[in-house]
Every structure is written in C-alpha cells, then in structure tokens.
Amino acid sequence: MKRYIIAITAFLSLWSCQTDEEYENLNRDPKNPTEVASDFLFTAATVSLSDNMASPNVNDGLYRFLAQYWTTTTYLDEPNYNLTSRNNPDNVWSEIYRDVLYDLKDARSIVMENEELSQAEKDARLGQIEVIEVYAWHVLVDTFGDIPYSEALQPDNSLPVYDNDQVIYEDLINRLESVDELLSAGQGYTTADVIYGGDMDQWLKFANSLSLRLGMRISQSNPQLAQSTVESAVSDGVFTSNGDNATVEYLGTFPNTNPLWEDLVQSGRSDFLASATIVDYMNELNDPRRMSYFDDNISGRYLGGVYGGSNNYSAYTHIGDPFLNPTREGILLDYTEVAFNLSRAAEIGYSAGGDAESHYENAITASIMYWGGSEAQVTAYLAQPVVSYDGSVDQFALQYWIAMFDNPFQGWSIWRKYDEPQLVLPEEFGTPVPLRFTYPVDEQNLNEDNYIDASEAIGGDDQQTPVFWDVDME
C-alpha cells in the first residue's frame, strides 16, 4: 500500500537542496508543468504535517511531553512546560501555516488551473487537499484556540483577524461533510499521495474518521452538532481495521526519515526516556504493549524516568526499538482511535454502529495487535477487572491515552477533554500541564491589535486558558 513513497523520493531530496528559483525551474515540465508542481506541493504539505505530529524535537510541538509519555535526562525546560525558551509556539505556528497550509493553497490553485486534468480528476485532488487542510486547521485550533482563519493565507493581508475557535470547528465539520462528493468524483493524486497511494475509497474513510474525531471533540461543548456529525460519519463509513490507518511511511535515508529516528538515533544523543507517568500505569496493568513501547535495558522490569526531573539515562527505561527505525510510519489517524471514539459515542447515546463495550474492546484489541501482541495477550488483558469495560470515564480515558502513545497530540487532547488519566506536576518547576500554547511572539509583535483582541476573547493568552471544547466533565 505504500509503494508510492519511492516515487517521490527525488522530489523530497531535490526540494531540500534547491533555491526558490531552482525549485521553480525544476518543476517547469514542458508537457505538464502545473501537475508536477501540484504533486510536489501536496506531498510536501502532507509530510510536513506528519513531521509536526511525530517529532520529539524540543524545538517543535512537545506533544510527547504534553501527554507525559516521554521525559528527558538533563534539559528540563521543555518537560517542565517552558514553551517560550525555544519559541515552540512560533515553530508550530509557522510549520503549519507556512509548510502545510500555504503549500496546500498553492497546490489547489495549480490543480484548478490545470487544463490537462478532467473535472473529475480536479475534484478528486481538491478533495484530498481539503482533508489534509482540515486536519491542519483543527490541529492549530486545538493547540492555540482562536486563530487567523477566514483572512489567513492572503498575501495582501499581513494582519489577519483571529476567528472564534468554535466557529472555525463548525466550518471544518461542514467542509468535511462536503468533501465526500469531491473524493468520489474520480482519481486523485497517486504517487504524490504518501498516505494511500491514490486509493480514493480509503480517502473517503479517512475524511469520515476525521469528522468523527471532530464530532467527539465537541460532544460536551455542542452536543447537538456533535451527535449529528458523529452519526453522519458512521453512516458514511469510518475505519474498520488497522488496514485503514492513515499513516505516512518514511524512508531509510535522511532527510526523508521519521523525525523520531533523527532525534533518537541520528543525533547520537541520549536525551529521552520513557516517563514514569505512563510506565507506572502500564506496569499496574501488566500491559503487553510495554515490550514495544519501551526498551528492556533494565533487566526484568520497566522503570520510567521521573517526569520533569533530572534523570540518569542508564538508570531508566529507554524508548522501544520500533521508534528507532528510520522508516517508522507517522500516524495521522488510526482505527484504534476510531474505535475508542465510537465507544464513547455509543456510551453517551449516539448511534455508533454497535455498543460501547464492543467498540472499546475492538480499540484495545487493535492497539495490542498493531504493536505485535497476540490474541492470547488481548484476551488476558481484557479479562482483568480494571480493564474489563465498566463505562466509566476514567477507565475509558486511561485506555485511550495508553493507546495513543505514538500519536501524542491525541494523547494530550484526550487528557484535556476527559480530565483523565491523572498526570503529574513536573519535578523541577511544578508547572501545570498546558491546556493550550500561548500565541507566537511574532504575532504579539507584528499583528499586535488582532493578537490583543484574540487574547481578550479567549480569556487571556495563558497556557491555562482552555480551548472551547475543553470543558469540565459532567
């Protein structure tokens, strides 16, 4: 399913070493220049989005710290949630706006102007672009709250206003509801599609599964829209197995490797450890996924590093072997997440194509099997009284959070939405887990008036100001 990645290697390698002028000349194919450029931009945007979600680098999103899956040895600012010393908000903001959304905007314009494509082919490509764009916008909203949206990406407007985060979400949901017609129109990107290689049926499932995610995000803040969104997504068809997962596979040679490998192996450094937060939870459950999540460098046991404290690398459990592989796939959305969302949807009364317990068990089964577990391990794990489904939020959220170990943005979002599992205060500074990123310094300096308005609208530009869907559990 991932043969396409080889075909785009040259694009990615050339892009990394070309000047802007050389890049433009490279893509001036006399037979079909716009299609080459559009392919390139779509691939680049998708990979950049995946990089942002996967990267453990302390200069990037810090999602593995925010979910308390990982901790560090000596550099303590980031696991203690000092987001400004390395300008993390600026880096995430610019990565998604510049390297994802602008590339997608340009790709869309090129597709629409390409006279070599039929309307059906244009529509299918526009549908693929739309799904990735909606994904990127929702990550920005979930990270910052109110953001520039309706006036963003306009070259003649350097001072865009910030839109209300809830209004943006409603528009994103509407966009996903309309995308099925585009994706069904014809054949979209193929070799440039680093997720499904042009399988449009899979793109339809991806779009619906993303819609399910957004619907469940707002289940407390807008129950009516949440229910209609979820039930529509289920009716249209979401992921049904690990074979549907939306993932980006990386290559074995830099710069097309998984960002995990770059920081865990290529760097030659020993900075990261498994956090005691998740190791302790999984030890209590005798969780079989420990053999994949963690290394067995401490004979006979798993011992997580003190979260946010100074840790001796050799004294604590290291990150597992699967994360040391340069070709480790980047997870955008998987069946495990879908099944957990369906379970919660059924629990609160939505029509979710089955009962809450079955979906919950399907989610755990899919996760354990994905990480190389056996059916016997699944049976034994589900048979434990503390794991056997009881409908409680704390049990559900803990299992969901454990399963999102390699999709850490979702792990952080699960904790914010469900107020579970219990995370700890970092050892060194005791800073609470952020509920959002503060706005970039560049926005404060260059778009000051709109920054001030947005800060006031959300209740203050503070790490403890929640995004709109993060409300107290009933």
N, C-alpha and C positions, 0 to 999 in steps of 0.2 A: 504493500500500500504506500510505501514511502520511497519508491524508485525515483520520483521526481527530484529529490534533493541533489542527486548527482548532476542533473541537467542544469542546475542554477549555480553550481559552484563557481563557474567562471564569472558569472555576474557579480557575485558577492566579493570575490577576490579582486576583480578589477575595480569595483566600486571603492574598495578600501585604499587604493593607491592612486586614484585619478584626481586631477584638479577638476574644478567645475567645468572648465572649457573642454578638457579631455573627455569628461563624462558625457557631455552633450554630443561631442563628435563620435564617441564610441557608439552611441545609440542612434546615429543617423543612418539607418539601414535604407538604402535607396529603394528597396522593394516595399518595405513596410516599417518605416521608422517609428511611427507612433505606437505600434503594437509592442515593439521591443522595449521602448521606454516605459510603457504601461506595465508590462510584465515585471520589469526590474523594480519599479516603484512599489508594486503590490507585494512582491517578495520581500523587499527591504523593510516595508512597514510591518509586515507580519512577523519577521524575525526580530525587529526592534521591540515590538510588543512582547514577544516571548522572552527576550532578553531581560526586559524590565521585570517580568513576573518571576523569572528564575534566579536572577543574580543575587549572590550572597554578599557582594562587594559593599564595604562600609560606606562607600560614596553614593550608593544607589537607594533602593526603596526600603531596605532594612526589614523586609516582611518576615524573614526568619527569626529576627529578634522580636518584632512586634507580637508574633504569635508564641514567643518563648520556646521555639523548637531548638534553637541553637543559642550558644553563648560564646564568649571569647576567652582568650588567655590573659592578655595584658592591656589591650586598647579598650578602655571601658566607657568612653563617651557614648558610643552607639547603643550598646545593650542597656545603658542607663538612660536612653532616650533623649540625649542631647542631639537634636535634629539639625542644629544650626552650625555647629563647628565645621562640618564638611558641606554645608549648603545642600543637604539632602532634599528639601522641598524644591529648590531650584532645579536640581538634577532630574528629579522625577518629572516635574512640570515640563521642562524643556525636552526631555526624551520623548514624552508622549505627544506634545504639541508639534515639535519640530520633526521628529524622526518617524512618527506614526501618522498623525492626522494630516500634516501638510503633504506628506508623500501620497496618502490616500486621496486627498483633494486633487493633486496633480494627476494621479492615475485616472481618477474619474473624468476629468476634463479631456484627457487624451483619448479615453475609450469613447466618449460621446462624440468626439470629432473624427474618429477613425472611419473613413468611408469604406475600408476594406472589410469591415465586420457587418454581418447582418444585424437587424434589430434584436433578434433573439439572442445572438452572441453578446451584444452590448448589454442587454438586460441582465443576462446571467453574470457577467463580470461585475456589473454595477451591484448586483445582489451580494456577491462575495465581498466587495469593498464595503458595502453597507454593514455587514455583520461584524467585520473587524473594526470598523469605525465606531459602531455602537458599543462594542466591547471596550474600546479605548476611552470613550467618553464616560462610561459607567465607572471605570477604574479611577478616572480623575475626580468624579463626583464623590465616590466612596472614600477617596483619600483626602480631599480638601473641603467638600461641601459645595457652596456656591462657587461657580467658576465662569469665565467667559465662554459663552456657547453660541448664542444667536448672532453675535457680532465678531466671533472669533474667526481666524483663518482668512481675514480680509486684508489684503496687502495695503489698502488705502486707509486702514483704520488701525493705528498703533495703540489706541487707548480704548479697547473694548469694554463694555459694561459687563458686570457679572450677572448671570441669570440665577434664579432661585433653584436650588438643588432638586426640590420636589417636582417642580415644573419640568426641569430637564429630564428627570426619570420618566415622567408621563410621556414626554415626546419620544424618548428612546423606546419605550414599550410600543408606542404607535408605529414607530419605524420598523420594529421587528415584526409587527403584525402585518405590515405591508410587503415585507421582503420575500415572502414565500412565492408570490407571483413572479418576481424577478428571477429567483433561483430556479423556478420551474420552466422558464422560458426556453432555455437552450443550453449549450455547452459553454461553460465559463473558462476561466484560467485553468490550464492543465499543468505543464511543467513549472509554471510560476507559482502554483498553489502548493505551498510547503506544508499544508495540513492534510488534505485529502487527494491531492493529485488530480483534481478535476471531477471527483465523484460528487455530482450535484445532489443526489439523494442524501449523502452524508451532510452536505451543507445545510439542507433543509432541517435535518435533525439537530445540527449544531445551533441553528438560529432558534429553533423551538426550545432547546435546552437552555440557551442563554435567556430567552424570555421567561422560562420557568425560574431561573435564578433571580432575575429582577423582580418577578412577581412575589417570590418568597421574601425578598429583602424588605418589601413594603407591607408585609402581612399585618403588622401592627399599626403602621402609620396611615395606611389607606386600605383597609380590609376589603372594601368592595372592588376596587380596581385590582387588588392582589388576586382575589378569587377568580375574577373573570380572566385575568391574564394567565394564571396557572392552568385553569381548566381548558382554555383555548390552546395553550401549548401542548398539554397532554393529548387533547383531541387530535391535534395536527401531527403529533409524533415526535417524541423525545428519544434520547439514547436508551437502548435496551440491553447493552452489554459492553464490556471493555473494548470490544472491537469497534465501537462507535467513537471512542475517545478523540477529542480534538487536541492533538499534540503536534509539536514541531520537533522533528528529529534533526539533530546536529551532526556535523561531520567530524572526522577524526583528526583534521588538521586545522590549526589556527589560521585565520580568525573566525572560522565557521564552527567552532566548538561550543559546547554548552558552557555558559558562564560559570557554572559550578566547578568544572574542571579547571578553568582558568585561575580561580582563587584557591582551590583546594590542592591542586597538583602543579600546574604550570608555574605558579608564583614561588614555589619552593618554600612556602612559609607554613607555620603551624599555629594558625590564629584561631581556628574554630573548633568547638567541641559540642557534643550533644548536651542540651540543657537538662539539669536535674528536674525541671518542671515536667517535661514530657517523659523522661526516663522513669521517674518515680511513679507516675500514673501507669505506665505500661508494665513496669515491674509488678505492681499490685495486681494487675490483670493477667500476668503471665502471657503477655501479648506475643504471638508468633512473629509479628512484623519486626520485632526488635532485631532479628537476625539480618534483616535488610536495611533497616533504618540506621543501625549502629554497627560499629566495628567490634570485634571481640578481643580488642587489645588488652583488656583486663581479664585475666583468666577466671572463668567461672561466674562472672557477674557483669552487669551493666551499671555504671556509676556516672551520672551526669554531673557536669561542672556546675558550680554554684552560679546561679543566674545573676549576671551583672557584677560578679566579683572577679578578683584576680585568681586565675587558675593555672596550675602546673599542667602542661599539655600531656605529659606522660602519665599523670595520675588519674586521668578521667577518660571516659569513653569517647572515642573518635566517631566521625561521621562514617556511615557504612560504605562498602565497596561500590554499590550501584551509582553513587554520587561522584565517584572518582573517574567515571568513564566519560571521555570527551564527547561521545555520541549519545549520552543520556538525553532522552526526549524531554522537551519542555511541555508541561501540562497547562493548557488553557482551560479546559473543562472536561470532566470525565464522567463516566457512568456512575461511579461511586457517589459523586456529588449529586447527580440527578436523583438517584435512589433515596438519598437522605432527604432531599427536598420534597420528594413525593411522599415520604413517610410523614414528615411534619405536616404537609398539606392535608393528608388524609386524617391525621390526628386532630386537626382543627376544623374538620368538616368539609373540606373541599373534595370534589370528585376527582380522584387522583389515579384512577385505573387500578385500584386494589386497596388493600387495607394497610394501615400504618405499620403493623408488625412485620408483614411480609416485605414491604419496601425496606424497612430498617435492616432486616436480616439479609436482604439482597445487597444492600450497601456494604455491610461488613464483609459479606462473602466476596464481593467483587474486589474489595480492597485487599483482603488477605491473599486471594488468588493472584491478583496483579503483582504483588510483591513476592511471589514464588511460594506461597503457602500451599498446603494440601487440604483436601476435603475433610480429612480427619481432624486437622487443626481447626478448621472452621467449625466443625461440629462441637469440638471440645470447648472452644472459645464461647460460642453462643450458649452453651449449656451452663455456664457459670451464672449463679443467681444475680450477680451485679451487672451482668451483660444481657441476660435474658430480658426481652422487651417489657418495660413496665409503663411506658407512656410519659414518663417524667421528662421535664426539660433538661435537668442536669445530666441524666443518663444519655439522652439523645445528643446533647451538645458535646459531651466528652467524647463520645464515639465518633461524631462527625469531625471534631477537631483533630483527633488522633489520625484519622484517615487522610486529612489534608496536609500531612507532613511535607510533601513535595509540591503543594500548591499553597504556599504560606500566606498569600494575600487573602485566600479564602479562610484560612485558619484564623487570621486576625479579625476578619469580618464576622465569623461565627461567634467569637468571643464578644465582640461588640454588640451583636444582635441579641444573643441569648444570655448574656451575663454569666456564662459558664464556658469552660471549666474555670476553677479558681486559679488565677495566675498570681505570681508573687511580685513584691516590690524589689527592684534591683538592689543587689547587696551594697554597692558602693554609694549611690546617691539617693536611693529610695524614691525615684521619680515614678509616678503612676504611669501605667501603660497608656500611651496616647490614644485618644479617640479619633484623632484626625491629624494631618500635617498642617502646620501653620503655612501661611502663604509665602511664596518666594520673596526674598529680599528685593529682587529686581522689580517685582510688581509693586512693592511698597515705595520704591524709588522712582519708577518710570510710569506707573499707572496709578498714581497716588490717590486721586479723587475717587476713582472706582474701587480701589482697594479699601479705602475708608468706608465707603458705602457698604461694601460686601461684609466687612468685619462687623459693622454695626448690625447688619441684617441677620447674621448667624449667631449673634450674641457674644462676639468677641473673638479675635484671632488668637486662639489659645489651643494648646494641644488637648485640653479637657472639654472643649466645646464639641458636642456630638453632631454628626451629620443627621439629616432629618429622619432617617429610618431607624436610628439608634435610640429607641425609647425603652423605658423600663418594662420588663416583662410583667404581664398581669399575674 
